Amino acid sequence: MIAPFEIPWDPDAIDDLRRRLEETRWNDAVTSDWTYGMERGFLDQLVGYWARAYDWGERRAALNRLPHFRTTIDGFGVHFLHIRGRGAGPTPLLLMNGWPSSFVEYQRLIPLLVEGAPSFDIVIPALPGFGFSDRPTRPYEVEPSDLFPKLMTSLGYDRFMVAGTDIGSGVATRIALRHPDRVLAAHVSAVAPKPDAPDGPPPTTAELAYRDRGAVWSRDEGGYQAIQSSRPQTLAFALADSPAGLASWIVEKFRAWTDCNGDVLSVFPMETLVDNLMVYWMTNTIGSSTRYYYEAARIRPPLKVDDYVLAPTAVAMWPHDIAVAPRELAERLYNVQRYRVFPRGGHFPAWEAPELYADDLRSLAAAL
């Protein structure tokens, strides 16, 4: 059964949150910049705003104007947005975000997709363990690439487009692999890794350069991934207890991965950054969201050498995202019909570059 859903109001939780923010135990800092990670002055500003200026009642009302729903599939609760497109025959679109994002990121993109031609019927689910979806109670309890097609069936969509960024790109890829008869087309902003075929062509110069960039990124920026894919529970207890810690861990990534020239507030208003934090804090899902990395690295079956996405695929590379994969690497896994490196944008294109993102999704749908 599909039921409308509202973000709940919990005054005791808000009082507790403000108390924790006001009683933050601050760490010292030996620099006044971002070289060591989160900058103390920025976090002080963010925590002060969250504790004293941010109005969750007002923001909750605004976020609840989005069409929220919940349903249970095979005993697992799923939260999702469902927005109907305008005009005749909108294209069903399963749109999936990654970490540390949420449905909050899509507020600029949604209006662009429901208008125009073709328009889209948009379904934006929260991954298991993220936001207002259920938290798994055992390792690898549910596979989203099987869960979400069942969600689309319950909504009356037999065939649909899949699209995503970050983890959402990986889920879109696996849906296209596991349910090829249902996927009209795929749109990805990250190229899922698969093993090299022993008898396949050797890596090109561009692919070797991509690997080199990946090694540098892992050394300089990949610490969060190493922790979340190896010891997520150790981290989770600290972040679930401290909203300042949660803000430091998440918002540092918004600054690092956004096309903002070092000024994240030039792209994301403080209010929006805190809206996203509230999704993680009020649901206590920072731990369950980081466990996704552990299970992806150690439990979920990896892609196989012969995996290939047959659905027409558009690959959208954003210049300030974590990685910009070359076309030839994408072509080893996907039936690439469109490949673009955009002039701007980063890890959160639905907010950073919604017009570019919407136009690329629409171009793929129109080509069908």
BAZA-74548 format. One record per atom (N, C-alpha, C, O): residue in one letter; x, y, z. Coordinates in steps of 0.02 Angstrom, whole numbers, plus 50000, padded with zeros to 5 digits. Layout:
<donus>
AXYZ
...
</donus>
This chain:
<donus>
M500424994050000
M500005000050000
M500445006350000
M500915006950039
I500285010849955
I500635017249951
I500235022449989
I499635023249978
A500575026050034
A500235030950076
A500605037550074
A501225037650073
P500245043150073
P500585049650079
P500975049950144
P500805046750194
F501515053850143
F501955054250200
F502125061550214
F502225065450167
E502165063250277
E502405069850297
E503005069050343
E503015064650387
I503495073350334
I504065073450380
I503785075050449
I503445080150458
P503915070850499
P503595071850563
P503875077650603
P504435079850591
W503475080050650
W503685085450695
W503815082450764
W503385079150792
D504405083650790
D504605080850855
D504935086450895
D505535087450890
P504545090150935
P504825095850972
P505365093751021
P505845097551032
D505305087851052
D505825085651099
D506485084551063
D507015086151089
A506455081851003
A507065080750964
A507395087350945
A508005087850943
I506985092450931
I507265098950913
I507585102150974
I508125105150968
D507275101551032
D507575104251093
D508245100751107
D508735104051126
D508255094251098
D508875090451110
D509415092551060
D509995093151078
L509215093550997
L509695095650946
L510005102450963
L510615103250960
R509585107250982
R509845113850998
R510315113651059
R510825117051060
R510135109551107
R510575108851166
R511255106151145
R511775108651167
R511255101051104
R511885098051082
R512305103051042
R512905103451051
L511975106951000
L512335111950960
L512645117251006
L513225119050997
E512255119651053
E512505124951097
E513065122451143
E513475126351165
E513065115951157
E513565113151203
E514135109651165
E514485105451193
T514225111451101
T514755108451062
T515425109251098
T515605114751120
R515785103851103
R516475104051129
R516945104851070
R517025100251030
W517245110651065
W517625112351005
W518335109551008
W518665109351060
N518555107350950
N519245105150941
N519685111250924
N519435116250898
D520335110750939
D520785116150919
D520945115650845
D520775110650813
A521255120750818
A521455120750748
A522125124350742
A522245129250775
V522555121650698
V523215124750688
V523245128650624
V523755131750609
T522695128550584
T522665132550523
T521995136150522
T521525134350558
S521945141150481
S521315144750472
S521055143750401
S520695147950374
D521245138150370
D520995136550303
D520755129250304
D520655126350357
W520665126350243
W520365119750236
W520875114250224
W520685108650206
T521525115650233
T522035110650215
T521985104450258
T522155098950235
Y521765105050321
Y521705099350365
Y520995096350364
Y520865091550400
G520555099050323
G519865096950322
G519415102850341
G519565108550324
M518865101450376
M518385106650394
M518725112450429
M519115111550475
E518565118550406
E518855124650434
E518445126850494
E517835127450491
R518785128250549
R518455129550613
R517975135450608
R517405135050633
G518175140950577
G517755146850574
G517105145550536
G516575147850557
F517145141750481
F516545140250443
F516075135850484
F515475137050486
L516355130750517
L515925126350557
L515605130150615
L515025128850632
D515975134650645
D515695138850699
D515095142750673
D514585143350707
Q515165145550613
Q514615149350582
Q514015144750569
Q513445146650583
L514145138850542
L513605134250526
L513245131850588
L512625131850590
V513625129950640
V513315127550701
V512905133150735
V512355131850760
G513165139250735
G512785144850763
G512145146050726
G511625147250756
Y512165145750659
Y511565146650619
Y511065141050633
Y510465142450642
W511295134950636
W510855129150647
W510515129650715
W509925128050722
A510895131850765
A510625132050833
A510145137850844
A509655137150881
R510265143650812
R509915149750832
R509495152950777
R509015156450793
A509655151950714
A509295155350661
A508875150650619
A508355152750591
Y509075144450613
Y508715139650571
Y508045137850602
Y508015136150661
D507515138250562
D506835136950586
D506595130450555
D506365130250498
W506645124950593
W506455118450567
W505705118050554
W505485114650507
G505305121450594
G504585121450581
G504425124250512
G504025121450475
E504735129850496
E504625132950431
E504905128750374
E504595127850322
R505505126050385
R505825122150332
R505465115450323
R505385113050266
R505245112550377
R504865106250372
R504235107350331
R504055103250289
A503885112950343
A503275114450305
A503435115250231
A503065112950188
A503995118550215
A504195119450146
A504355112850113
A504145111550057
L504735108650147
L504925102150119
L504325097550113
L504305093250068
N503845098250157
N503245094150154
N502785096050096
N502305092450081
R502925101650064
R502535103350004
R502725098949945
R502355098649895
L503285095649949
L503455090649899
L503005084549909
L502785083249965
P502865080749855
P502415074949862
P502775068849888
P503055064849850
H502775068049954
H503105062449988
H502625056549994
H502025057350002
F502925050549990
F502535044349999
F502975039150034
F503595039650034
R502645034150063
R502985028350091
R502595022150069
R501985022250062
T502965016750059
T502655010350045
T503095004850073
T503665006150092
T502824998950077
T503204993150101
T503264988150045
T502764986050015
I503874986150030
I504004981349977
I504394975550007
I504944976450033
D504114969650003
D504424963650032
D504624964850104
D505154962650127
G504184968250141
G504304969450211
G504764975250227
G504914976450286
F505004978850176
F505474984350187
F505154990950168
F504874991550113
G505184995850213
G504875002250201
G505295006850159
G505895007550170
V504985009950109
V505335014350062
V504995021150061
V504385021550053
H505385026350068
H505145033250060
H505325035649990
H505855034049965
F504875039449960
F505025041949893
F504605048149879
F504075049149909
L504845052149832
L504455057549802
L504175054949736
L504505051149701
H503565057049720
H503255055149656
H502925061349627
H502435063949653
I503215063749572
I502985069949541
I502755068449470
I503135065749430
R502135070149454
R501855068849388
R502055074349339
R502035080249356
G502245072349278
G502415077049226
G501805080049194
G501255077449199
R501915085649160
R501365089049124
R501335086349053
R501805083349027
G500765087449022
G500695085648951
G500545078248942
G500415074548989
A500575076248878
A500385069448859
A500985064748863
A501525066348838
G500875059048895
G501375053748896
G502045055348926
G502555054348892
P502075057848988
P502725059049018
P503135052549023
P502855047149031
T503785053149019
T504235047449024
T504365045849097
T504585050249134
P504235039649118
P504385037949188
P505145038149200
P505535035449160
L505345041249254
L506055042149269
L506185040349342
L505905043549387
L506595035349353
L506825033549420
L507485037149431
L507985035649399
L507485041949477
L508045046549487
L508335045549557
L507975045949606
M508985044149560
M509285042049623
M509915046049640
M510355046949598
N509945048349702
N510515052249725
N511025047649759
N510925041649763
G511565050649782
G512075046949818
G512185049649887
G511745052849916
W512785048549913
W512975050849981
W513445056849973
W513855056749928
P513395061950016
P512945062750073
P512345067250057
P512215072050093
S511995065650004
S511445069749980
S510785066750003
S510755062050042
S510245069749977
S509555067549994
S509095070649942
S509315073949895
F508445069649951
F507965072649906
F508005080249905
F507785083449857
V508295083249956
V508375090449960
V508735093149898
V508585098649875
E509205089249871
E509595091449814
E509165092749752
E509365096549709
Y508585089549746
Y508215089449684
Y507705095149677
Y507335095249627
Q507685099649724
Q507155104749722
Q507205109349662
Q506695111949638
R507805110549637
R507875114849577
R507755110949513
R507545113849463
L507895104549513
L507835100449453
L507115098449438
L506905098349381
I506735096949491
I506055094249481
I505625098749436
I505325096149389
P505575105249448
P505135109349405
P505345109249332
P504915109849288
L505985108549318
L506225108549249
L506035102049214
L505945102049153
L505965096549251
L505825090149220
L505075088949210
L504875085149165
V504655092249250
V503935091049241
V503645095449186
V503095094149162
E504015100549165
E503805104749110
E504165102649046
E504605098349047
G503975105748989
G504325104548927
G504125097948895
G503675094448919
A504465096348840
A504315090148804
A504975086848783
A505395090148753
P505055080548799
P504595076648841
P504665078648915
P505195080748938
S504115077948950
S504125078949022
S504215072149055
S504225066949021
F504275072149121
F504415065949157
F503945065049216
F503765069849250
D503745058849227
D503475056749291
D504085054549333
D504405049649316
I504225058249386
I504855057349423
I504725053549487
I504275055149526
V505125048449498
V505125044649561
V505815045249592
V506305043149561
I505855048049651
I506495049049685
I506475045249751
I506215047749801
P506745039149753
P506725035249814
P507325036649859
P507855038649835
A507245035549923
A507805035649969
A508095028549974
A507725023749984
L508745028049967
L509075021549971
L508935018250039
L508815021750088
P508965011650042
P508905008350107
P509425011150156
P510015011550140
G509185013050215
G509635015950265
G509755023350258
G510145026250296
F509435026450209
F509505033650198
F508835037050214
F508305034550196
G508875042750248
G508285046950258
G507695043250288
G507765039850339
F507115043850256
F506495041250284
F506325034350258
F505775031850271
S506775031050221
S506705023950208
S506915020050271
S507255022750314
D506715013750274
D506905009650331
D507665008850335
D508015009150284
R507905007750396
R508605005850406
R508654998250406
R508284994950442
P509104995350366
P509194988050368
P509374985750439
P509734989250475
T509134979850457
T509264977150523
T509774971450522
T509944968750574
R510024969750463
R510544964750456
R510964966450395
R510724970050351
P511574963950390
P511994965650333
P511664963750266
P511394958350258
Y511704968450220
Y511464967450151
Y510764964450151
Y510624959550116
E510324967450190
E509644964850195
E509254965650131
E508834961450115
V509394970950093
V508994972350034
V509454975149979
V509914978849993
E509314973249918
E509684975549859
E509264980849824
E508744979249796
P509484987249824
P509074992549794
P508934991449720
P508414993749695
S509374988149684
S509254987249612
S508704982149599
S508464981649542
D508484978449649
D507884974249644
D507284977649678
D506714976949656
L507424981349731
L506894984749769
L506554990149728
L505944990549726
F506944994349695
F506655000049660
F506254998249598
F505745001449585
P506444993149558
P505984991149505
P505314988749531
P504804989849498
K505304985649589
K504664983649619
K504264989849639
K503644989849634
L504604994949663
L504275001249677
L503945004049614
L503375006249615
M504315003949558
M504035006549495
M503435002449473
M502955005149446
T503454995849484
T502884991649467
T502274993749508
T501714994249482
S502374994949572
S501814996849616
S501515003549595
S500935004849610
L501905007749562
L501665014249538
L501365013849468
L501125018749442
G501385007849438
G501085006949373
G501545007949314
G501315008549257
Y502195008049326
Y502685009149272
Y503025002449254
Y503394999749294
D502884999949195
D503194993749173
D503904995049148
D504364991349164
R503985000449109
R504645002249083
R504785009549101
R504325013549107
F505425011149110
F505605017649136
F506335019049122
F506725014549109
M506515025449125
M507215027449124
M507495027049194
M507135027949243
V508155025849198
V508505026049262
V509045031349257
V509375032049205
A509155035049311
A509665040249312
A509915041049383
A509545039849432
G510545042949389
G510815044049456
G511505046949455
G511855047049404
T511695049449514
T512365051849525
T512665047849583
T512295045249625
D513345047249584
D513675043949639
D513385036849649
D513355033049602
I513175035149710
I512875028649722
I512275027549676
I512165021949653
G511905032749663
G511325032149619
G511515029849549
G511125026349517
S512095031849525
S512335029449460
S512455021949463
S512295018349416
G512755019649518
G512875012549525
G512235008549528
G512185003249498
V511735011049564
V511095007549567
V510755007649499
V510475002549478
A510775013249464
A510485013549397
A510815008449351
A510485005149312
T511485007749357
T511845002849316
T511614995749331
T511484991849285
R511554994149395
R511354987349413
R510624985849395
R510464980249376
I510194990849399
I509504989849376
I509504988149301
I509154983549280
A509894991849262
A509924990649190
A510214983749175
A510014980549126
L510674981349217
L510964974749207
L510494969249229
L510434964049196
R510154970149285
R509734964849314
R509034964649285
R508704959549286
H508804970349258
H508124970749232
H508134974249163
H507814979349154
P508504971349115
P508594974849051
P507944975849012
P507894980448972
D507454971449023
D506824972048987
D506394977949011
D505904979748979
R506594980949067
R506184986249096
R506484993149087
R506144998149097
V507114993549068
V507464999949066
V507455002748995
V507744999848949
L507135008548988
L507115011848923
L507785014848905
L508005014448847
A508115017848954
A508755021148943
A509055022449011
A508715022549062
A509715023549011
A510075024949074
A510465031449066
A510725033049013
H510485035249121
H510875041349124
H511295041049186
H511025040649242
V511955041149179
V512405040449236
V512895046149238
V513105048849187
S513085048049300
S513595053249310
S514225050449343
S514655054249364
A514265043849347
A514865040449370
A514885033749334
A514365030649324
V515475031549315
V515555025249278
V515715019849329
V516225020049362
A515265014949334
A515365009549381
A515975005349361
A516075004149302
P516385003149409
P516984999249393
P516814991949381
P516404988949416
K517134989049331
K517084981849321
K517784979249302
K518204983049278
P517914972749312
P518574970049297
P518744970449222
P518294970249180
D519374971149207
D519604970949138
D519554963849111
D519734959049146
A519324963149049
A519304956549017
A520014954448999
A520384958448971
P520204948249014
P520884945948998
P521064946648924
P521634948048907
D520564945648881
D520684946048809
D520444952648779
D520394953248718
G520284957548822
G520044963948798
G520604968448776
G521184967048787
P520424974048746
P520934978948725
P521284981848785
P520974982648838
P521914983548779
P522274986448835
P522004993448850
P521694996548808
P522114995848911
P521875002548928
P522195007848884
P522785007548868
T521795012748866
T522035018248825
T522425023148868
T522445022648929
T522735027948835
T523105033148871
T522635036948918
T522825038548974
A522035038348894
A521545041948936
A521345037748996
A521255040449051
E521265031248987
E521075026949043
E521645026449094
E521515026349154
L522255026049071
L522825025849117
L522885032349156
L523025032349216
A522765037949122
A522775044449157
A522215044749208
A522305047549262
Y521635041949193
Y521075041749239
Y521265037749302
Y521095039649358
R521615032149292
R521835028149350
R522325031949393
R522305031749454
D522765035549360
D523255039549398
D522905044949438
D523075046149496
R522415048249407
R522035053349444
R521655050249503
R521595053249556
G521405044149492
G521045040749545
G521495039149604
G521285039649662
A522115037249590
A522585035749645
A522735042049685
A522785041749746
V522825047749651
V522955054049685
V522345056049726
V522405058249783
W521745055349698
W521135056949734
W521065052549796
W520885055149850
S521195046049790
S521135041649848
S521605043749904
S521425043449962
R522205045949885
R522695048149935
R522475054549969
R522535055250030
D522235059449930
D522105066149956
D521385067149980
D521275071150026
E520905063649951
E520195064849965
E519815058749988
E519245059350011
G520105052849981
G519715046749990
G519705043950060
G519495038150069
G519915047750109
G519925045150177
G519235043150202
G519165038050235
Y518725047150186
Y518045045550207
Y517825038750180
Y517515034850215
Q518005037450117
Q517805031150085
Q518155025250117
Q517855019950127
A518795026150133
A519165020750166
A518855018950233
A518785013050250
I518655024050271
I518355022850337
I517665019750329
I517505014850362
Q517255022550286
Q516565020250279
Q516525013250249
Q516035009750260
S517025011250211
S517015004550183
S517404999450225
S517444993650206
S517675001750282
S518044997050324
S517804997150397
S517734991950428
R517695003150425
R517485003750495
R516905008750503
R516965013550542
P516355007750467
P515825012750471
P515515013350540
P515295018750560
Q515485007850577
Q515155008050642
Q515555012250692
Q515255015550734
T516215012050687
T516635016050732
T516475023450723
T516415027150771
L516415025550660
L516245032450644
L515535034250665
L515405039750689
A515075029450655
A514365030950663
A514185033150733
A513775037650742
F514485030050784
F514305031850852
F514465039250866
F514085042650900
A515025041650840
A515215048550852
A514745053350815
A514525058350844
L514595051950752
L514185056550713
L513455056450734
L513115061550729
A513215050750760
A512525050450784
A512445054250849
A511885056250867
D512985055350885
D512955058750950
D513065066250944
D512845069950988
S513395068550892
S513595075550888
S513355078750823
S513605076850769
P512885083350825
P512685086750763
P513245090950734
P513285091650673
A513685093750775
A514255097450748
A514725092650710
A514985094450657
G514825086650738
G515225081750703
G514915079550637
G515255078850587
L514255078550638
L513895076850577
L513975082250524
L514115080750466
A513895088550545
A513965094150498
A514675094450471
A514775095750411
S515175093350513
S515865093550490
S515995088150438
S516295089450386
W515755082150452
W515875076350408
W515535077250340
W515825075650289
I514925079750340
I514535080150278
I514685086550240
I514805086250179
V514675092250272
V514725098550236
V515415099550207
V515485102950155
E515935096750238
E516595097150207
E516595094150137
E516945096450093
K516195088850128
K516145085650062
K515755090150013
K515905090249953
F515255093650038
F514895098249994
F515365103649967
F515315105649909
R515805106150010
R516275111149986
R516785108049938
R516935110949886
A517045102249954
A517585099149914
A517335096849846
A517705097049797
W516705094749842
W516455091649781
W516005096049739
W515755093949687
T515905102149761
T515465106849726
T515895111649684
T516445113549703
D515635113549627
D515955118449583
D515825125349613
D515365128849592
C516225127249663
C516075133249701
C516695137649712
C516645142749747
N517255135849683
N517875139749692
N518025140949766
N518255146349785
G517905135849806
G518065136249877
G517545139449921
G517625139549982
D517015142249892
D516495145649930
D515835141849922
D515445143349877
V515715137049965
V515125132749957
V514485136749964
V513975134849935
L514495142250002
L513885146350011
L513715150249949
L513165153049945
S514165150549900
S513995153749836
S513545149249794
S513245151549745
V513495142949812
V513085138149775
V512515135549819
V511935135449798
F512675133449879
F512175130849926
F512055135849981
F512515137350019
P511445138649987
P511305142750045
P511385138750110
P511295132750110
M511565142150163
M511645138750227
M511015134850245
M511045129350271
E510435137750230
E509795134550244
E509745127750210
E509515122950241
T509975127250148
T509925121050111
T510415115850138
T510255109950142
L511015118050156
L511485113450187
L511195110450250
L511275104450263
V510865114550290
V510575112050352
V509955107850339
V509845102950375
D509565109550289
D509005105150270
D509245098050258
D508955093250282
N509795097350221
N510065090750207
N510315087450271
N510215081450281
L510655091250314
L510875088550377
L510285086050419
L510335080850453
M509745089650418
M509165087750458
M508875081050436
M508635077250477
V508905079550371
V508675073050348
V509075067450381
V508795062450403
Y509735068350386
Y510155063350417
Y510065063350493
Y510045058050524
W510025069250524
W509995069650597
W509335067150624
W509325062950670
M508775069550597
M508125067750625
M507945060450614
M507545057650652
T508245057250565
T508115050150552
T508655045650582
T508585039550582
N509195048750609
N509755044950636
N510005039750586
N510095033950603
T510125041950525
T510325037350472
T511045038450448
T511235035650396
I511445042350484
I512125043050460
I512485036350464
I512875034650419
G512365032450515
G512695025950521
G512465021050467
G512885017850435
S511825020650457
S511565015950406
S511745018050336
S511825013850292
S511815024650324
S512025026850257
S512755025250244
S512945023450188
T513185025850295
T513895024350284
T514015016850279
T514495014650248
R513575012850310
R513655005550303
R513565003250231
R513804997950212
Y513225007250191
Y513155005550120
Y513835004550088
Y513915000150046
Y514325008650108
Y514995008050079
Y515325001450098
Y515644998250056
Y515244999350160
Y515534993050182
Y515234987250142
Y515604982950118
E514584987250135
E514254981750100
E514414981850026
E514484976549995
A514474987749997
A514654988149926
A515354985449914
A515484982349862
A515814986649961
A516504984549952
A516614977249970
A517084974149944
R516194974450015
R516374967950045
R515834962650040
R515974956750048
I515204964550026
I514674959650026
I514314959349960
I514194953949933
R514124965149933
R513744965249870
R514154962149814
R514744963849807
P513864957649774
P514254954549720
P514524959749672
P514144964149650
P515164959449655
P515444964449608
P515204963349537
P514944957949521
L515284968349496
L515134967549425
L515604962249396
L516154961249420
K515364959049342
K515754953749310
K516074956349246
K515884961549219
V516564952749223
V516934954649163
V516474955649104
V516564960249064
D515974951249097
D515554951549038
D514914955749048
D514484955649004
D514854959249103
D514274963649112
D514274969249060
D514804972149046
Y513684970649033
Y513634976048983
Y512914978548984
Y512444974648978
V512834985148991
V512174988248991
V511954989248920
V512254993148883
L511424985748900
L511184986148831
L510754992348819
L510714994848763
A510444994948872
A510015000748863
A510415006748838
A510995007648858
P510125010848794
P510465016948773
P510665021148834
P510255022248878
T511285023248836
T511545026448896
T511855033248880
T512225033948831
A511685038148921
A512015044648918
A512475045148979
A512275043849035
V513095047148966
V513595047949019
V513725055349027
V513965058748981
A513575057949086
A513655065149100
A514225065949151
A514175063649208
M514745069249129
M515325070349173
M515345077649193
M515345082149151
W515365078849259
W515365085549286
W516075087249308
W516375083449345
P516345092849285
P517065094049291
P517325094349363
P517925093049374
H516905096049411
H517135096449480
H516875090649522
H516855091049584
D516665085349489
D516455079349526
D517075075549549
D517635077449533
I516955070149585
I517505066149611
I517955063449555
I518565063549562
A517655061149501
A518035058249446
A517705059749380
A517095059749375
V518115061149329
V517865062149261
V518155056549219
V518735056649199
A517735051549205
A517955045549169
A517955046849094
A517515050249069
P518455044149058
P518465045048985
P517925040748952
P517685035848980
R517745042748892
R517215039248856
R517375031948844
R516945027648851
E518005030348827
E518165023448811
E518095018848872
E517945012948864
L518195021548932
L518075017448992
L517325016148999
L517125010549014
A516915021248988
A516185020348992
A515945015348940
A515485011448954
E516245015348882
E516015010848829
E516175003548843
E515894999148810
R516605002148890
R516724995148909
R516134992148946
R516054986048948
L515714996448976
L515154993949016
L514474996048988
L513984992448998
Y514445001648954
Y513805004448934
Y513745005048858
Y514235005748822
N513125004748835
N512955006348765
N512905013948760
N512355016748760
V513475017248755
V513505024448760
V513245027748696
V513525026848642
Q512695031448703
Q512415035248648
Q512585042648653
Q512595046148602
R512705044948714
R512895051848726
R513435051948780
R513385048548830
Y513945055948767
Y514475056948818
Y514645064348817
Y514835067148765
R514585067548876
R514725074748879
R515105076348943
R514955073848997
V515615080448936
V515925083648993
V515665090748995
V515795094748950
F515285092349046
F514945098749049
F515415104349069
F515935103049100
P515255110549052
P515705116049068
P515725117849142
P516195121249164
R515235115649180
R515225117249251
R514815111949287
R514465107949257
G514885112049353
G514505107349394
G514975102549430
G515545101649411
G514705099549483
G515095094949523
G514675088949543
G514285086349504
H514765086849605
H514475080549629
H513715080949638
H513385075849643
F513435087049640
F512725087949654
F512395091849597
F512135097349608
P512405089149536
P512185093049478
P511455094949480
P511265099949449
A511045091149514
A510335092949516
A510225099749549
A509745103249533
W510675101649594
W510635108249625
W511115113149590
W510925118849579
E511725110849574
E512235115349547
E512095117549475
E512195123349458
A511865112849434
A511775114249363
A511125111049339
A511135106949293
P510555112849368
P509925109349352
P509715110049279
P509435105349250
E509855115949248
E509665116749178
E510045112049133
E509755108949088
L510695111349144
L511105106849104
L510895099549115
L510845095749067
Y510775097849177
Y510565091049193
Y509895089449160
Y509815084249129
A509415094049167
A508745092849138
A508775092349062
A508445088049033
D509175096549030
D509225096248957
D509525089648934
D509315086948883
D510015087048972
D510325080748952
D509855074948961
D509825070448919
L509485074949016
L508975069649027
L508435069948973
L508215064848949
R508235076048955
R507705076848905
R507955074748836
R507575071748797
S508575076248821
S508865074148756
S508885066648750
S508745063948696
L509045063248804
L509055055948803
L508355053248794
L508255048548754
A507865056048830
A507175053748823
A506905055048753
A506565050848724
A507065060848725
A506825062548658
A507105057848606
A506765056248557
A507715055448616
A508035050948567
A507705044148566
A507785040348518
L507335042448619
L506995035948620
L506435035548569
L506105030448563
</donus>
